[in-house]
């Protein structure tokens, strides 16, 4: 192993959590950092899931939240448009 590889591995371990949101696939322009359904931080439960309703993309923390989102899509889409989420 080269020194460069070792340093890259250490950096990934130390700073990986800081870049989870940026690497999650959620666009930087998305107004929320948490799931509108659960209130959990996006990226903490693996890769966030994108659903689209009323022409608006909504990012959820996990697949489990899709079922609840589908019960009241207008409510959650409104939260994204307003830039607010469950806390």
N, C-alpha and C positions, 0 to 999 in steps of 0.2 A: 504494500500500500504506500502511495506517495503522501508526502506531507499535505499536498493540495487536497487529496481525497479525504484525508483525516480531518482537515480543517472544515471542509465542506460538510462532512457528516456531523461534526460537532455543531456547526452553525445551524444545520437543519433541525437538530434536536433542541437547541437552545431557543431558536427564533421561529420555529415552525408554527407555534401557537399564535404568534403575532400576525402571521400572514394568512391564517386560515380563512378569514373572510374574503380577502383579495383572491385567493386561490380556489375559492368555493364555486366559482362560476357565476356568482351574483354580480351584476354590473356595478361599477363604482357609483353610478348615477342613481342606483336604487335608493329610495329615501329612508329605508328602515334597516336596522341591524338585528331585529328580532322577528320571530315568526308571529304573524297576526293571529294565528289560532292558539298557539300554546304559550307564547311569550318567551320561548327559549331563544337563545342567541343563534343566529344563522351560522351554520358550519360546525356547531358543537355535536351534532348527531350524524356526522358524515356530510356528504354532499347535499346541499339544499335541493328541493324539488320545485320546479317552476310550473305553475298553472296559469291559465289565461282566462279571464272573465271580463265581459263588457269591454274588450279591447285593451285591458290592462294586465300586464304581467304581474303575478304575485308569487313571491318566493316563500316557501314553507320550510321548516326545519327538517322535516322527514316525510316519508310516504304516509305514515300514520295520520298526519294532519289533513290529508287530501279529503278523506271521508267527511270530517267535520267542516272543512271549507265548503264542500259541495252542498251542505245543508243550508248555508247562508252566504253564498258567494258575493252578493251585493254588499253585505255588511263589511266583509273583509276587503273587498275591492275599494270601498269607500275609505277604509282606514289607510290603505296605501296612497290613495289620491290625496288624502289629508296629511299624509306623512306621520301618522300616529300608529302605535301598535299596543297590544295588550302588554302590560308590564306586571 
